[in-house]
Amino acid sequence: MNSVLGFRFSQLSFGVARTSIRHGHTRSRRRTPQPELANFEPGHGEQIWVYSHLTSNQVIYSHSKQLDSNRALRQLPFNGKKTKPAKLRRDYWQPMALIQLPAGAGAAGQSVFQKLREFRRLHELCWDESLRFTKNTDTFTGITKTRVRNRHERGVALNDQRANSIADMAAVLAGVGRGSRLHVSPQEKKAVLEEGQTLVGRKWSQDPPPPTATIAGKKGAAEDATKVVEGPDELLPATVYWANEADRNFAERWSDNVTHDVFEDVKALMAENQFTEVVEEEAESK
């Protein structure tokens, strides 16, 4: 056995001719985001439209008041047969709320939009046992019995995200969630509200703003003290316009930076959207 091992080692060559060189990769493994190539319209992210289905209470988030069919259908999960529509019927969807952020705070609005979609996905995937069971009360005897929902009933219950979405709005606008851009330093808040400057996103920016005290504390205070913005973090103000003011009661509490108002001309907004679509269709037909 030793002779065999010795023979094998004798076959090895450590010369320069057989030395392999592994060249380093110049391109990163993941594609580098380039948000400057998105060509968003001015003020993108300052408004978040929340649409609700009239019968199933499904919820769709949009940055524009006119729904895009492809983008909207991607937000709807498949919870079983006959639970996801094949196409988007605009007469079944109406605006439930509008989240308005200050001018220039589009980066904060995009962060809020991302958190709302992440929280809704958690509701759709990490549901508790209350969706598995339902209670039926006999009208004659008054006895309440608990039974297991069938597959279709569970899908219908999972589609009903209206109350959860309103509670998520209250939590996200209060700054809940890792990396929320609603948390700004006093200097940033003054620059956006008083000086009219644009809030810079921290995640994909090539020249990100200095971290606030809260963010530096979460990183273990490894940042240089001169690079950390002094002062406690503050929340940017936000206004929520409701189609039905009673919907705000689905949330237990709202933070102090949120104000509420009512849509007084929701039908006019919907009529304006439909008129815009008709004009575009006629222009394409011509």
C-alpha positions as a printed Julia matrix, in Angstrom:
286×3 Matrix{Float64}:
   0.0    0.0     0.0
   2.84   2.36    0.77
   4.41   1.57   -2.56
   1.19   2.46   -4.36
   0.97   5.75   -2.53
   4.57   6.48   -3.27
   4.0    5.7    -6.92
   1.05   8.08   -7.09
   2.96  10.89   -5.45
   5.81  10.31   -7.84
   3.49  10.98  -10.77
   2.7   14.48   -9.55
   4.41  17.41  -11.16
   4.78  20.76   -9.51
   6.42  22.48  -12.41
   5.42  25.83  -13.83
   4.12  24.23  -17.02
   1.31  22.42  -15.2
   0.4   25.16  -12.76
  -3.16  26.37  -13.43
  -4.13  29.98  -12.9
  -7.71  30.89  -12.11
  -8.52  34.31  -13.46
 -10.65  36.6   -11.34
 -14.08  37.68  -12.53
 -14.46  41.33  -13.35
 -18.27  41.27  -13.38
 -20.28  40.89  -10.22
 -22.34  37.76   -9.67
 -25.52  39.78   -9.28
 -26.7   42.46  -11.63
 -26.08  45.94  -10.28
 -29.33  47.93   -9.98
 -29.47  51.06  -12.1
 -32.5   53.05  -10.92
 -31.46  56.06  -12.98
 -32.38  54.1   -16.14
 -35.98  53.53  -15.02
 -37.1   56.92  -16.38
 -39.76  57.42  -13.74
 -41.96  60.47  -14.01
 -41.27  63.4   -11.65
 -42.9   62.74   -8.3
 -42.89  58.96   -8.68
 -43.6   57.35   -5.3
 -45.26  60.35   -3.68
 -48.71  58.78   -4.16
 -49.76  55.21   -3.39
 -53.23  54.21   -4.6
 -54.89  51.32   -2.76
 -57.57  49.53   -4.78
 -60.06  47.04   -3.36
 -62.25  44.46   -5.08
 -65.97  44.95   -4.53
 -66.83  41.3    -3.86
 -63.64  39.47   -2.8
 -61.95  42.35   -0.87
 -58.65  41.7    -2.62
 -56.21  44.6    -2.51
 -53.87  46.02   -5.16
 -51.27  48.75   -4.62
 -50.31  51.13   -7.4
 -48.19  54.25   -7.83
 -50.61  55.57  -10.47
 -54.36  56.11  -10.28
 -54.85  54.14  -13.49
 -54.39  50.4   -12.94
 -52.14  48.45  -15.25
 -53.62  45.01  -15.9
 -50.35  43.09  -16.09
 -48.8   44.67  -13.02
 -52.02  44.35  -11.02
 -52.59  40.68  -11.82
 -49.03  39.86  -10.71
 -49.93  41.04   -7.21
 -52.86  38.63   -6.91
 -51.84  35.18   -5.62
 -53.33  31.86   -6.68
 -55.22  30.62   -3.62
 -57.16  27.88   -5.37
 -59.41  27.29   -8.32
 -61.75  30.18   -9.2
 -60.01  32.52   -6.73
 -57.83  34.5    -9.15
 -59.46  36.4   -12.03
 -58.24  35.7   -15.53
 -58.33  39.38  -16.42
 -58.77  42.67  -14.62
 -62.3   44.07  -14.77
 -62.11  47.74  -13.86
 -65.77  47.92  -12.87
 -65.02  45.59   -9.94
 -62.11  47.62   -8.58
 -62.47  50.94   -6.82
 -59.96  53.12   -4.92
 -60.12  52.38   -1.21
 -57.45  54.85   -0.07
 -54.73  57.17   -1.29
 -51.48  57.64    0.63
 -50.01  61.06   -0.07
 -46.43  61.86    0.93
 -44.74  65.28    0.8
 -43.36  66.58   -2.47
 -39.86  65.26   -3.06
 -40.31  62.23   -0.77
 -40.65  59.71   -3.59
 -37.93  57.51   -2.1
 -39.95  57.19    1.11
 -43.07  56.34   -0.91
 -41.26  53.57   -2.75
 -40.11  52.18    0.59
 -43.69  52.26    1.9
 -44.91  50.55   -1.27
 -42.35  47.77   -0.84
 -43.23  47.2     2.82
 -46.96  47.06    2.09
 -46.47  44.35   -0.51
 -44.11  42.38    1.75
 -46.54  42.46    4.66
 -49.43  41.37    2.45
 -47.37  38.43    1.2
 -46.79  37.41    4.82
 -50.55  37.49    5.43
 -51.08  35.25    2.41
 -48.41  32.71    3.36
 -48.12  32.77    7.18
 -51.76  32.57    8.21
 -52.92  31.13   11.5
 -55.5   28.46   12.34
 -58.39  30.95   12.28
 -58.48  30.6     8.48
 -58.66  26.83    8.71
 -61.78  26.74   10.85
 -65.13  28.55   10.73
 -68.1   28.74   13.06
 -71.72  28.12   12.13
 -74.62  29.05   14.4
 -77.94  27.23   14.13
 -80.79  29.74   13.83
 -83.27  27.5    15.66
 -81.21  26.07   18.52
 -78.58  28.82   18.78
 -75.81  26.23   19.05
 -72.47  27.26   17.54
 -70.38  24.56   15.93
 -66.83  24.75   14.6
 -66.0   23.03   11.35
 -63.05  22.88    8.97
 -63.22  25.07    5.89
 -62.95  23.34    2.55
 -60.39  24.32   -0.07
 -62.55  26.92   -1.81
 -63.6   28.56    1.47
 -59.96  28.86    2.54
 -59.12  30.51   -0.77
 -61.94  33.02   -0.36
 -60.81  33.79    3.2
 -57.22  34.31    2.03
 -58.38  36.71   -0.67
 -60.06  38.94    1.91
 -57.11  41.18    2.76
 -58.97  44.49    3.2
 -58.7   44.66    7.0
 -55.13  43.37    7.0
 -54.07  45.95    4.43
 -55.44  48.83    6.5
 -53.61  47.53    9.57
 -50.45  47.24    7.47
 -50.85  50.84    6.33
 -50.95  52.02    9.94
 -47.86  49.97   10.82
 -45.79  50.96    7.77
 -46.6   54.67    8.08
 -45.47  54.43   11.7
 -42.03  53.35   10.49
 -42.3   49.61   11.14
 -40.04  47.47    9.0
 -36.33  47.23    8.41
 -34.86  49.98    6.26
 -37.95  52.17    6.17
 -37.1   55.47    4.46
 -39.81  57.24    6.45
 -37.2   57.56    9.19
 -35.23  60.69    8.37
 -32.87  62.93   10.26
 -33.99  66.43   11.3
 -31.78  67.89    8.57
 -33.37  65.71    5.88
 -36.88  66.5     7.09
 -36.17  70.22    7.01
 -34.65  69.96    3.53
 -37.7   68.14    2.14
 -40.49  70.09    3.85
 -39.04  73.59    3.99
 -36.39  73.8     1.28
 -38.16  71.63   -1.29
 -35.25  69.27   -1.87
 -35.62  65.68   -3.05
 -35.16  62.85   -0.56
 -32.33  60.55   -1.62
 -32.84  56.81   -1.37
 -30.31  54.99    0.78
 -30.49  51.47   -0.62
 -29.47  51.78   -4.28
 -28.0   55.27   -4.34
 -24.43  55.62   -5.59
 -23.98  58.54   -3.19
 -26.12  57.58   -0.17
 -26.8   60.08    2.6
 -24.99  59.69    5.94
 -26.63  57.18    8.29
 -28.84  58.41   11.08
 -28.25  57.62   14.73
 -30.71  54.71   14.7
 -29.14  53.05   11.66
 -25.62  53.48   13.01
 -26.72  51.93   16.31
 -28.12  48.87   14.52
 -24.79  48.41   12.73
 -22.94  48.21   16.03
 -21.66  51.82   16.0
 -18.89  50.89   13.59
 -19.32  54.08   11.61
 -17.16  57.08   12.21
 -18.76  59.5    14.65
 -18.22  62.4    12.26
 -20.24  60.65    9.53
 -23.31  60.0    11.69
 -26.11  62.55   11.58
 -26.8   63.93   15.02
 -30.28  64.04   16.48
 -33.06  61.45   16.85
 -34.86  60.1    13.82
 -38.17  61.63   12.81
 -41.04  60.38   10.66
 -42.11  62.12    7.5
 -45.75  63.29    7.54
 -48.3   61.43    5.43
 -51.96  61.95    4.57
 -54.4   59.1     3.9
 -57.5   59.89    1.85
 -60.33  57.4     2.39
 -63.26  56.5     0.19
 -65.03  55.35    3.36
 -63.8   57.07    6.51
 -64.93  54.15    8.68
 -62.25  51.93    7.13
 -59.56  53.59    9.23
 -61.02  51.85   12.31
 -59.67  48.48   11.13
 -56.31  49.59   12.53
 -55.86  49.68   16.3
 -54.0   52.97   16.3
 -52.35  55.45   13.93
 -49.11  57.29   14.52
 -49.01  61.04   15.04
 -47.41  61.73   11.66
 -50.52  60.48    9.79
 -53.52  62.68    9.03
 -56.79  61.49    7.52
 -59.13  62.96    4.94
 -62.04  61.77    2.79
 -62.4   61.33   -0.95
 -65.23  63.6    -1.99
 -65.09  62.85   -5.7
 -64.09  59.2    -6.05
 -66.65  58.68   -8.81
 -65.22  61.67  -10.67
 -61.74  60.14  -10.45
 -63.0   56.81  -11.76
 -64.89  58.53  -14.57
 -61.74  60.42  -15.49
 -59.78  57.16  -15.66
 -62.39  55.5   -17.87
 -62.5   58.53  -20.16
 -58.73  58.44  -20.5
 -58.83  54.77  -21.49
 -61.54  55.4   -24.1
 -59.55  58.25  -25.62
 -56.43  56.07  -25.81
 -58.36  53.21  -27.44
 -59.89  55.55  -30.01
 -56.48  57.04  -30.78
 -55.01  53.57  -31.32
 -57.91  52.54  -33.57
 -57.39  55.6   -35.76
